[in-house]
Amino acid sequence: MITINEFSDSFLLEAERHAAWGAAQLEALTAFLPTGDWTADLPSCTYRQGGLALRISVLGTYDMEDRTWMWGWANPGLRGTEVVAATEAIERYGRDRGIAEFTEETVDLSGFADPRRAAETLAFAGMGVAGAPGYIGLPAGPATQVYFLPDDPQVPRAALDPVALPRLLLTGAGLLGRSPRHVVTGYFDHHGVPRRDEGHRITADLPGGDAAEIDFDTAGRIASVRITKHP
């Protein structure tokens, strides 16, 4: 277990890469999921809610009393089983890049001003690294929150939307506030869009021939987002 009161730069920069597309994907997942009670059968990797059945993986759990986060791959009762196979990739990713937040079995978040938000940040970043179409956080007991990763083609993937692009990039940049540039490049990289870094501007070639121009101010914040129409 590690005890931290702030996230490392390497973790925050990784999380920023997923901020904009991840926020859009969570919106898509929320709109897709029906209302209703939920159940999960972990041996069969099945999650059910409101008549919908999805294949899922266990991303992690948050203990609200101890204020600790445990990754699904580290859970003693689940280690090595199919339901955590997808999340084992998160640990490997962290090990390859030296990001301790992904490699420690349990992370003590009690030093954060808002430990619950810190747990959500870990879940969000884990979703991004796994490339999952969102995550689902639910109470699994009086003091336990469980997080699932959908692993099912039924879940719609949020497409690149030029109309919503300014809102998505600004929303993503506001989630962590570490590196808006990583938010922008991560969004376009996720969607496989060619981009050019031109000093205080990033230009991306959008499908259909239009271009997105994102300007940054001297403090590195997003100053403007413009869509240039193809002539």
N, C-alpha and C positions, 0 to 999 in steps of 0.2 A: 504494500500500500504506500502511496505517496500522499503527503498532505501539502496542499498549495493554497495560496490566497489570491493568486492571479494566474492566468494562463500564459504559457511561454509564447514568445514571438513566433516560433515555428508553427505552433498550433494555431495561433490567431490568423497567420497569413494563409494557412491551409483552409481554415474555416471561411475566410473571406472569399476564397476562390469559388465557393459554392453558395454564397449569400444570396445573389440575385436569382439565379435559376432555381435554387432550393426554395426560396420564398414563393416563387411562382408555382413550383411543383406542389408545395403544401396546400396552396389555394386549390389546385386541381384535385388533389386527393380529398380535401374536405368537401368539395362540391360533389365528388363521386360517391363517397360513403353514405349509405342510407342511415337514417336514424333508427334507434332500437337497441335493445340489450346486446351484449357481446359475450362470446365464449371463445376459448382457444383450446385446441387439442394439440399439445406440443409434439407428441410422438409422430403425428401425421402432418405437422407443420400447417395446420388449418386454423384459420380465424373466421368466425362467423358473426355477422352483424346485420340485423334487419333483413334476413333472407339472403344476404350475399355471403358467399364463401370465398376466401382468399388464401392463397399460399403465403406464409409469412416466415420470417426468422426472428429470433429474439435478439434485439439490439443491446439491451441492457436493462438494469433496474436501479431505481433511486430509493434509498432508505431515508425517509423524511425525519426519522428520529436521530439516526447517526449522522445524517447529512453526507452520505457516501454514495458514490456511483460504482456499480460493478458492471463490466462489460459482459455481454452474453456468452462470449467464448470462454470467459473465466469462471462462469457459474459452475460450482462443483457437481451439481445435479444434471447439468446439460453438456458439460465439456466433452467434445468429441462426437456429439450427436448431430444429426442432420439439421436440426432446427437452429443451430448456431454456426453452421458451415459458412454461410454468407458473411457472417461478422468476423470470422477468423481472418478474412482478408484485411480487415481494418488493423488488426494487430501486426500483420506482416508489413503493411504499408508504413505504419509507424516505426517499426523496427528498421526498415530499409532507409528511412529518412530521419531517424533520431528524434521522433516526436514522442516524448514520454507519456503524454496524456492518452495515447492510443495503445501503449504497450504495458502499462501497469494494470494489473487485474482489477484493483480497486483504487478509486481516487477519493480522498477525503476532501470535501468541499466546504467544511465547516468554517474555514477562514474567509470565505467570500461574504460580502455584504448581503448577497442574495443567492444562497446556495441552490435554491430551486431553479433559478434562471441559469446558473452555471451548469446544472445537470441538463437543462434543455439545450444549452450550447454544445455540450458533448454529444447529445443525441443528434443534433442538427449536423455537426461536423462528421459524425460517423455515417449518417445518411449520405452525405456528399461524397465521402471517400468510397463508400460502397456503390455509389451510383444508383441508389434506390429511388423509386418514385414517391418519396415522402417517408414519414414515420408516423406511428400511431402511439400516443402516450395515454395510458389508462390506469386508474387505481386498481391494484391487485390485492388490497388489504388495507387495514386502517392506517398504515404508515408506509406503504410501499407503492411505488409507481413503476409500472412495467412499460417498456417501449418495444414495439414491433416494427420490423421493416417489411413492407409489402414486397413480395417476390413473385409477382403474378402479372402476366401480360394484360389482364383485364383493366388494370389501373391505367388511366390515360396519362400520357406524357405531355407536359406543357410545352407547346411549340414556341419558337421565337416569334414574338408579336411586336412588329415595329410601332404600332399604335400605343401599346402599353410599355414600350421600352423605357421612356423617361421615368415613369413611375417605378418600374421594377428596379432599375439601376439605383435610383435615389433611395428606395426602400431598402435594398440590399446594403447600400453604403451606410445606412443608419443603424443596422443591426449591431455591428461590433465597433465600427468607427476606427478600425486600425489602418486599413489601406483601401481606399476607394478604387485605386488602380487595379488591385487584385480582384476586386468585385467585378469590374468591367471586363478585364481579360478573361477571368474565369467563366463569365457568362457566355462570351463569344466562343471560347474554347469548348465549352460544354456542347454548344450547338454546331460545332465544326465550321464556324464562319471565319474566313480569312480576315486578318486584321493587320494594321500597320501602326507601329508606335512612332509618333512624330513629335517628340518632345512633350509639350503640354497638351497634345491631342492624340487620341486613339481613333483611327478610322477603320470601320469594319464594312466589308462588302456583303450586303444582305442578299438573300435569295430574290431573284427578280430584277437585279441590277441596281437597286437603290443603295445608298451608303448611309451609315450612321457615323456621325462625328461627335465624339465626346471630348469636351475641353475640361481641363483641370486648372484651378487657380494656383497661386504660388504656394499655398499651404497644402496642395495635393488633393483638395476637395473637388467634387464634380461641380463645374461652373455652368455647364450647359450640355444639353443633348439635342442634336438636330438630325433630322432625316433629310438627306439630299436626294431628291427625286431624279431618277434616270431620265435624261432628255429624250 
